[in-house]
């Protein structure tokens, strides 16, 4: 099998997500029902695979992320994202989004990437 460059993989996934967003926003009810029947199982399977790759080891460290972390114990960003998108209520998601935006604006004003 031919290897696909990482940038092409990322682009393909982003395009698929954009396409699904358009369907959710613009499709009629029968199309949305079909979409739910086909895409929701794909997405739950993808989340399960991603979370399995980030299961903690016997010490409680993420097997994927902890190799990149030098100091301290930080919660796995994949598990935090899963909780935020799948469990947290809408108010909590909005608060985190605003916090992230404020931090990003501060960094941009300081001229850092």
Secondary structure as the mmCIF struct_conf table of DSSP 4:
data_model
#
loop_
_struct_conf.conf_type_id
_struct_conf.id
_struct_conf.beg_label_comp_id
_struct_conf.beg_label_asym_id
_struct_conf.beg_label_seq_id
_struct_conf.end_label_comp_id
_struct_conf.end_label_asym_id
_struct_conf.end_label_seq_id
HELX_LH_PP_P HELX_LH_PP_P1 UNK A 2 UNK A 5
HELX_RH_AL_P HELX_RH_AL_P1 UNK A 6 UNK A 26
HELX_RH_AL_P HELX_RH_AL_P2 UNK A 29 UNK A 53
TURN_TY1_P TURN_TY1_P1 UNK A 54 UNK A 54
STRN STRN1 UNK A 56 UNK A 56
TURN_TY1_P TURN_TY1_P2 UNK A 58 UNK A 59
BEND BEND1 UNK A 60 UNK A 60
STRN STRN2 UNK A 62 UNK A 62
TURN_TY1_P TURN_TY1_P3 UNK A 63 UNK A 65
HELX_RH_3T_P HELX_RH_3T_P1 UNK A 66 UNK A 68
BEND BEND2 UNK A 71 UNK A 72
HELX_RH_AL_P HELX_RH_AL_P3 UNK A 77 UNK A 86
TURN_TY1_P TURN_TY1_P4 UNK A 87 UNK A 87
BEND BEND3 UNK A 88 UNK A 88
HELX_RH_AL_P HELX_RH_AL_P4 UNK A 90 UNK A 109
TURN_TY1_P TURN_TY1_P5 UNK A 110 UNK A 111
#
